[in-house]
Amino acid sequence: MRKHEGSCPMKTKRVLDDYFLDNRARLLDIAAFLDRLDRTVDPGRGGDFRVDVFKECLELLLTASANRVEQIQKCISDPHFESKDRPKSKTAVGVYNRKELEGQ
């Protein structure tokens, strides 16, 4: 039995009726984002940690059997509690760069 089976009071059909179209649109947005990355002028550049983490999260969506939100949140979040002295830029990147912050 799945860990959280039966913890949602809604029936499967109701969840699908209420949420399928919104999530279908999100999938199309993700596909468009990945296609856009593939069509950039420097597609061979690669190696951007954000793309690597994004793909890791997509893999979690496909392989995790429970707690997907928790696993993805851990994948993208900085696990350190101490504050950083000074950010390298003023813009948020939206994901934790493990390689940079762990000196790899």
DSSP file (Angstrom, degrees, kcal/mol; ACC not computed):
  #  RESIDUE AA STRUCTURE BP1 BP2  ACC     N-H-->O    O-->H-N    N-H-->O    O-->H-N    TCO  KAPPA ALPHA  PHI   PSI    X-CA   Y-CA   Z-CA
    1    1 A M              0   0    0      0, 0.0     2,-0.0     0, 0.0     0, 0.0   0.000 360.0 360.0 360.0 140.4    0.0    0.0    0.0
    2    2 A R    >   -     0   0    0      1,-0.1     3,-1.2     2,-0.1    64,-0.1  -0.343 360.0-114.8 -66.7 151.4    1.2    3.5   -0.8
    3    3 A K  T 3  S+     0   0    0      1,-0.3    -1,-0.1    62,-0.1    63,-0.1   0.852 111.7  28.5 -57.4 -41.0    2.2    5.6    2.2
    4    4 A H  T >  S+     0   0    0      2,-0.0     3,-2.2     3,-0.0     4,-0.3   0.156  82.8 147.6-109.8  18.5   -0.5    8.2    1.9
    5    5 A E  T <  S+     0   0    0     -3,-1.2     0, 0.0     1,-0.3     0, 0.0  -0.312  74.0  11.6 -58.8 131.2   -3.2    6.1    0.2
    6    6 A G  T 3  S+     0   0    0      4,-0.1    -1,-0.3     2,-0.1    -2,-0.0   0.516  92.2 114.1  81.7   5.6   -6.6    7.2    1.3
    7    7 A S    <   +     0   0    0     -3,-2.2    -2,-0.1     2,-0.0    -1,-0.0   0.601  61.0  74.5 -86.6  -9.3   -5.4   10.4    2.9
    8    8 A C  S    S-     0   0    0     -4,-0.3    -2,-0.1     2,-0.1    -1,-0.0  -0.905  72.7-150.4-101.2 124.5   -7.2   12.7    0.4
    9    9 A P  S    S+     0   0    0      0, 0.0     2,-0.2     0, 0.0    -1,-0.1   0.607  70.1  93.1 -71.6  -8.6  -11.0   12.8    1.0
   10   10 A M  S    S-     0   0    0      1,-0.1     2,-0.1     2,-0.0    -2,-0.1  -0.535  79.9-115.9 -85.2 150.6  -11.7   13.3   -2.7
   11   11 A K     >  -     0   0    0     -2,-0.2     4,-2.1     1,-0.1     3,-0.2  -0.486  28.8-111.7 -77.2 155.0  -12.4   10.5   -5.2
   12   12 A T  H  > S+     0   0    0      1,-0.2     4,-2.6     2,-0.2     5,-0.2   0.905 117.5  53.0 -54.5 -46.7   -9.9   10.0   -8.0
   13   13 A K  H  > S+     0   0    0      1,-0.2     4,-3.0     2,-0.2    -1,-0.2   0.878 108.1  51.1 -59.7 -38.8  -12.4   11.1  -10.7
   14   14 A R  H  > S+     0   0    0     -3,-0.2     4,-2.7     2,-0.2     5,-0.2   0.920 109.6  49.2 -66.4 -43.6  -13.0   14.4   -8.8
   15   15 A V  H  X S+     0   0    0     -4,-2.1     4,-2.5     2,-0.2     5,-0.4   0.933 114.7  45.9 -60.3 -45.4   -9.2   15.1   -8.5
   16   16 A L  H  X S+     0   0    0     -4,-2.6     4,-2.1     1,-0.2     5,-0.4   0.928 113.6  48.6 -63.5 -45.2   -8.8   14.5  -12.2
   17   17 A D  H  < S+     0   0    0     -4,-3.0     4,-0.2    -5,-0.2    -2,-0.2   0.890 119.3  38.9 -61.2 -39.7  -11.9   16.5  -13.1
   18   18 A D  H  < S+     0   0    0     -4,-2.7    -2,-0.2    -5,-0.2    -1,-0.2   0.810 131.4  19.9 -82.3 -31.1  -10.7   19.5  -10.9
   19   19 A Y  H  X S+     0   0    0     -4,-2.5     4,-2.0    -5,-0.2     5,-0.2   0.555  94.4  88.5-121.8 -10.2   -7.0   19.5  -11.6
   20   20 A F  H  X S+     0   0    0     -4,-2.1     4,-2.5    -5,-0.4     5,-0.2   0.935  90.5  48.0 -62.0 -49.0   -6.1   17.6  -14.8
   21   21 A L  H  > S+     0   0    0     -5,-0.4     4,-2.0    -4,-0.2    -1,-0.2   0.896 111.5  50.2 -63.1 -40.6   -6.4   20.5  -17.2
   22   22 A D  H  > S+     0   0    0      1,-0.2     4,-1.7     2,-0.2    -1,-0.2   0.922 114.8  44.0 -61.5 -42.9   -4.3   22.9  -15.1
   23   23 A N  H  X S+     0   0    0     -4,-2.0     4,-2.1     2,-0.2    -2,-0.2   0.801 108.1  57.7 -75.8 -28.4   -1.6   20.3  -14.7
   24   24 A R  H  X S+     0   0    0     -4,-2.5     4,-2.0    -5,-0.2    -1,-0.2   0.914 107.2  49.7 -61.4 -43.1   -1.8   19.4  -18.4
   25   25 A A  H  X S+     0   0    0     -4,-2.0     4,-2.2     1,-0.2    -2,-0.2   0.886 108.2  52.9 -63.7 -39.1   -1.0   23.1  -19.1
   26   26 A R  H  X S+     0   0    0     -4,-1.7     4,-2.4     2,-0.2    -1,-0.2   0.904 107.3  51.7 -63.2 -40.9    1.9   23.0  -16.7
   27   27 A L  H  X S+     0   0    0     -4,-2.1     4,-2.6     1,-0.2    -1,-0.2   0.908 109.6  49.5 -61.5 -41.2    3.3   20.0  -18.5
   28   28 A L  H  X S+     0   0    0     -4,-2.0     4,-2.5     2,-0.2    -1,-0.2   0.884 109.3  52.5 -65.4 -37.8    3.0   21.9  -21.8
   29   29 A D  H  X S+     0   0    0     -4,-2.2     4,-2.3     2,-0.2    -2,-0.2   0.916 110.6  47.5 -62.2 -42.9    4.8   24.9  -20.2
   30   30 A I  H  X S+     0   0    0     -4,-2.4     4,-2.6     2,-0.2    -2,-0.2   0.925 111.6  50.0 -64.6 -44.2    7.6   22.6  -19.1
   31   31 A A  H  X S+     0   0    0     -4,-2.6     4,-2.5     1,-0.2    -2,-0.2   0.907 111.3  49.3 -60.7 -41.4    7.9   21.0  -22.5
   32   32 A A  H  X S+     0   0    0     -4,-2.5     4,-2.5     2,-0.2    -1,-0.2   0.898 110.1  51.4 -64.8 -40.4    8.0   24.5  -24.1
   33   33 A F  H  X S+     0   0    0     -4,-2.3     4,-2.2     2,-0.2    -2,-0.2   0.931 112.0  45.7 -61.3 -47.1   10.7   25.6  -21.6
   34   34 A L  H  X S+     0   0    0     -4,-2.6     4,-2.1     2,-0.2    -2,-0.2   0.892 112.9  50.3 -65.6 -39.5   12.9   22.5  -22.5
   35   35 A D  H  X S+     0   0    0     -4,-2.5     4,-1.5    -5,-0.2    -1,-0.2   0.908 109.0  52.5 -62.4 -41.6   12.3   23.0  -26.2
   36   36 A R  H  < S+     0   0    0     -4,-2.5     4,-0.3     1,-0.2     3,-0.2   0.904 108.4  50.4 -61.8 -42.0   13.3   26.7  -25.8
   37   37 A L  H >< S+     0   0    0     -4,-2.2     3,-1.3     1,-0.2    -1,-0.2   0.907 108.4  52.9 -60.7 -41.6   16.5   25.6  -24.1
   38   38 A D  H 3< S+     0   0    0     -4,-2.1    -1,-0.2     1,-0.2    -2,-0.2   0.795 109.0  50.2 -64.1 -28.1   17.3   23.2  -26.9
   39   39 A R  T 3< S+     0   0    0     -4,-1.5    -1,-0.2    -3,-0.2    -2,-0.2   0.354  82.4 122.8 -94.8   6.2   16.9   25.9  -29.5
   40   40 A T  S <  S-     0   0    0     -3,-1.3    -3,-0.0    -4,-0.3    -4,-0.0  -0.195  76.3-111.3 -65.4 162.7   19.2   28.5  -27.9
   41   41 A V  S    S+     0   0    0      1,-0.3     3,-0.1     2,-0.1    -1,-0.1   0.669 116.2  40.4 -70.5 -16.2   22.1   29.8  -29.8
   42   42 A D    >   +     0   0    0      1,-0.1     3,-2.1     2,-0.0     4,-0.5  -0.358  66.5 150.8-127.0  54.4   24.5   28.0  -27.6
   43   43 A P  T 3  S+     0   0    0      0, 0.0     3,-0.3     0, 0.0    -1,-0.1   0.756  72.0  59.0 -61.1 -23.9   22.9   24.6  -27.0
   44   44 A G  T 3  S+     0   0    0      1,-0.2    -2,-0.0    -3,-0.1    -6,-0.0   0.605  83.9  83.6 -79.3  -9.9   26.2   22.9  -26.5
   45   45 A R    <   +     0   0    0     -3,-2.1    -1,-0.2     2,-0.0     0, 0.0   0.954  64.1 143.6 -59.2 -53.7   27.1   25.1  -23.6
   46   46 A G        +     0   0    0     -4,-0.5     3,-0.1    -3,-0.3    -2,-0.1   0.217  19.6 100.2  47.8-170.0   25.3   23.0  -21.1
   47   47 A G        +     0   0    0      1,-0.2     2,-0.4     2,-0.1    -1,-0.1   0.453  44.0 148.3  76.7   1.6   26.4   22.4  -17.5
   48   48 A D    >>  -     0   0    0      1,-0.2     4,-2.0     2,-0.0     3,-0.6  -0.560  47.2-139.9 -71.4 127.3   24.2   25.0  -15.9
   49   49 A F  H 3> S+     0   0    0     -2,-0.4     4,-2.6     1,-0.2     5,-0.2   0.798  98.7  60.9 -60.1 -30.0   23.3   23.8  -12.5
   50   50 A R  H 3> S+     0   0    0      2,-0.2     4,-2.3     1,-0.2    -1,-0.2   0.906 106.3  45.4 -65.7 -40.3   19.7   25.0  -12.8
   51   51 A V  H <> S+     0   0    0     -3,-0.6     4,-2.5     2,-0.2     5,-0.2   0.909 112.5  52.2 -67.3 -41.3   19.1   22.7  -15.8
   52   52 A D  H  X S+     0   0    0     -4,-2.0     4,-1.9     1,-0.2    -2,-0.2   0.927 113.3  43.0 -60.1 -45.6   20.8   19.8  -14.0
   53   53 A V  H  X S+     0   0    0     -4,-2.6     4,-2.4     2,-0.2    -1,-0.2   0.884 111.3  55.5 -69.2 -38.0   18.6   20.3  -10.9
   54   54 A F  H  X S+     0   0    0     -4,-2.3     4,-2.1    -5,-0.2    -2,-0.2   0.932 110.3  45.6 -58.5 -46.3   15.5   20.8  -13.0
   55   55 A K  H  X S+     0   0    0     -4,-2.5     4,-2.1     1,-0.2    -1,-0.2   0.864 110.0  54.6 -66.7 -35.8   16.1   17.5  -14.8
   56   56 A E  H  X S+     0   0    0     -4,-1.9     4,-1.8    -5,-0.2    -1,-0.2   0.898 108.9  48.8 -62.6 -40.2   16.8   15.8  -11.4
   57   57 A C  H  X S+     0   0    0     -4,-2.4     4,-2.0     2,-0.2    -2,-0.2   0.884 108.5  52.8 -67.6 -38.9   13.4   17.0  -10.2
   58   58 A L  H  X S+     0   0    0     -4,-2.1     4,-1.5     1,-0.2    -2,-0.2   0.900 107.8  52.2 -61.8 -39.3   11.7   15.7  -13.3
   59   59 A E  H  X S+     0   0    0     -4,-2.1     4,-2.1     1,-0.2     5,-0.3   0.894 106.6  53.2 -62.7 -40.3   13.3   12.4  -12.6
   60   60 A L  H  X S+     0   0    0     -4,-1.8     4,-2.6     1,-0.2    -1,-0.2   0.888 104.8  55.5 -62.1 -38.4   11.9   12.4   -9.1
   61   61 A L  H  < S+     0   0    0     -4,-2.0    -1,-0.2     1,-0.2    -2,-0.2   0.884 113.7  41.1 -60.1 -37.3    8.4   13.1  -10.5
   62   62 A L  H  < S+     0   0    0     -4,-1.5    -2,-0.2    -5,-0.1    -1,-0.2   0.794 126.1  30.4 -82.1 -29.0    8.7   10.0  -12.6
   63   63 A T  H  < S+     0   0    0     -4,-2.1    -3,-0.2    -5,-0.1    -2,-0.2   0.732  91.9  95.4-107.4 -25.7   10.4    7.6  -10.1
   64   64 A A     <  -     0   0    0     -4,-2.6     3,-0.1    -5,-0.3     4,-0.1  -0.418  50.1-164.5 -70.9 142.2    9.2    8.7   -6.6
   65   65 A S        +     0   0    0      1,-0.3     2,-0.3    -2,-0.1    -1,-0.1   0.598  70.0   4.8-101.5 -13.5    6.3    6.8   -5.3
   66   66 A A  S    S+     0   0    0      1,-0.1    -1,-0.3   -64,-0.1     5,-0.1  -0.982 113.8  32.4-160.9 163.4    5.4    9.1   -2.5
   67   67 A N     >  +     0   0    0     -2,-0.3     4,-2.4    -3,-0.1     5,-0.2   0.846  60.0 159.0  55.5  39.5    6.3   12.5   -1.0
   68   68 A R  H  > S+     0   0    0      1,-0.2     4,-2.6     2,-0.2     5,-0.3   0.903  71.0  52.2 -60.0 -42.3    7.2   14.0   -4.3
   69   69 A V  H  > S+     0   0    0      1,-0.2     4,-2.6     2,-0.2    -1,-0.2   0.931 111.0  47.1 -61.7 -45.5    6.8   17.6   -3.1
   70   70 A E  H  > S+     0   0    0      1,-0.2     4,-2.2     2,-0.2    -1,-0.2   0.915 113.1  48.4 -62.3 -43.7    9.1   16.9   -0.1
   71   71 A Q  H  X S+     0   0    0     -4,-2.4     4,-1.7     2,-0.2    -2,-0.2   0.904 114.0  45.7 -65.7 -41.1   11.7   15.3   -2.2
   72   72 A I  H  X S+     0   0    0     -4,-2.6     4,-1.9     2,-0.2    -2,-0.2   0.898 110.3  54.0 -69.0 -40.0   11.7   18.0   -4.8
   73   73 A Q  H  X S+     0   0    0     -4,-2.6     4,-1.3    -5,-0.3    -2,-0.2   0.909 110.3  47.4 -60.3 -41.1   11.8   20.7   -2.2
   74   74 A K  H  < S+     0   0    0     -4,-2.2    -1,-0.2     1,-0.2    -2,-0.2   0.860 109.1  55.5 -66.5 -34.8   14.9   19.1   -0.7
   75   75 A C  H  < S+     0   0    0     -4,-1.7    -2,-0.2     1,-0.2    -1,-0.2   0.859 117.2  33.3 -66.2 -36.4   16.4   18.8   -4.1
   76   76 A I  H  < S+     0   0    0     -4,-1.9    20,-1.7    19,-0.1     2,-0.3   0.552 103.4  88.6 -99.5  -8.6   16.1   22.6   -4.8
   77   77 A S  S  < S-     0   0    0     -4,-1.3    18,-0.0    -5,-0.2    -4,-0.0  -0.648  79.1-114.7 -99.0 149.1   16.6   24.0   -1.3
   78   78 A D        -     0   0    0     -2,-0.3    -2,-0.1     1,-0.1    -3,-0.1  -0.678  21.7-158.9 -75.8 119.5   19.8   25.0    0.5
   79   79 A P        +     0   0    0      0, 0.0     2,-0.2     0, 0.0    -1,-0.1   0.531  60.4 101.5 -80.9  -3.9   20.1   22.6    3.4
   80   80 A H        -     0   0    0      1,-0.1    -2,-0.1     2,-0.1     0, 0.0  -0.550  53.5-163.8 -83.6 145.8   22.4   25.0    5.3
   81   81 A F        +     0   0    0     -2,-0.2    -1,-0.1     2,-0.1     2,-0.1   0.680  60.9  94.8 -99.6 -22.8   21.1   27.1    8.2
   82   82 A E  S    S-     0   0    0      1,-0.1     2,-0.1     0, 0.0    -2,-0.1  -0.404  79.8-112.4 -72.7 148.2   23.9   29.6    8.5
   83   83 A S        -     0   0    0     -2,-0.1     2,-0.3     1,-0.1    -1,-0.1  -0.454  26.8-117.5 -79.2 153.4   23.5   32.9    6.6
   84   84 A K        -     0   0    0     -2,-0.1    -1,-0.1     1,-0.1     0, 0.0  -0.665  14.6-132.9 -88.7 145.5   25.7   33.7    3.6
   85   85 A D  S    S-     0   0    0     -2,-0.3    -1,-0.1     1,-0.3    -2,-0.0   0.959  82.9 -10.6 -62.6 -53.1   28.0   36.8    3.9
   86   86 A R        -     0   0    0     -3,-0.1    -1,-0.3     0, 0.0     2,-0.1  -0.960  69.5-121.7-153.3 127.8   27.2   38.3    0.5
   87   87 A P        -     0   0    0      0, 0.0     3,-0.1     0, 0.0     0, 0.0  -0.385  19.8-131.3 -68.2 150.4   25.2   36.9   -2.4
   88   88 A K  S    S+     0   0    0      1,-0.1     2,-0.3     3,-0.1     0, 0.0   0.754  89.1  13.3 -74.0 -23.4   27.1   36.8   -5.7
   89   89 A S        -     0   0    0      2,-0.2    -1,-0.1     1,-0.0     0, 0.0  -0.941  69.7-124.3-144.8 167.8   24.3   38.5   -7.5
   90   90 A K  S    S+     0   0    0     -2,-0.3     2,-0.3     2,-0.1    -1,-0.0   0.515  85.5  87.5 -91.2  -5.6   21.1   40.4   -6.7
   91   91 A T  S    S-     0   0    0      1,-0.0     2,-0.3     2,-0.0    -2,-0.2  -0.723  78.3-122.9 -97.6 145.2   18.9   38.1   -8.7
   92   92 A A        -     0   0    0     -2,-0.3    -2,-0.1     1,-0.1    -1,-0.0  -0.636  14.0-163.8 -81.3 139.8   17.4   34.9   -7.4
   93   93 A V        -     0   0    0     -2,-0.3    -1,-0.1     2,-0.2     3,-0.1   0.601  30.6-131.4-100.3 -14.0   18.2   31.8   -9.3
   94   94 A G  S    S+     0   0    0      1,-0.1     2,-0.3     0, 0.0    -2,-0.1   0.504  75.6  63.9  83.2   3.8   15.4   29.7   -7.8
   95   95 A V  S    S-     0   0    0    -18,-0.0     2,-0.4     2,-0.0   -18,-0.2  -0.991  84.8-102.8-157.8 152.3   17.5   26.7   -6.9
   96   96 A Y        -     0   0    0    -20,-1.7     2,-1.1    -2,-0.3     3,-0.1  -0.646  26.3-144.9 -80.0 126.5   20.3   25.7   -4.6
   97   97 A N     >  -     0   0    0     -2,-0.4     4,-2.2     1,-0.2     5,-0.2  -0.751  18.9-178.8 -93.5  91.3   23.7   25.4   -6.4
   98   98 A R  H  > S+     0   0    0     -2,-1.1     4,-1.6     1,-0.2     6,-0.3   0.876  77.6  54.4 -58.7 -41.2   25.3   22.5   -4.5
   99   99 A K  H  4>S+     0   0    0      1,-0.2     5,-2.6     2,-0.2    -1,-0.2   0.916 112.2  42.2 -63.1 -44.9   28.5   22.6   -6.6
  100  100 A E  H >45S+     0   0    0      1,-0.2     3,-0.9     3,-0.2    -2,-0.2   0.928 118.0  43.5 -69.4 -46.0   29.2   26.3   -5.9
  101  101 A L  H 3<5S+     0   0    0     -4,-2.2    -1,-0.2     1,-0.2    -2,-0.2   0.671 115.7  47.6 -79.4 -16.1   28.3   26.4   -2.3
  102  102 A E  T 3<5S-     0   0    0     -4,-1.6    -1,-0.2    -5,-0.2    -2,-0.2   0.291 113.1-115.3-105.1   8.6   30.1   23.1   -1.4
  103  103 A G  T < 5       0   0    0     -3,-0.9    -3,-0.2    -4,-0.2    -4,-0.1   0.788 360.0 360.0  68.5  30.4   33.2   24.1   -3.3
  104  104 A Q      <       0   0    0     -5,-2.6    -4,-0.2    -6,-0.3    -5,-0.1   0.445 360.0 360.0 -91.4 360.0   33.1   21.4   -5.9
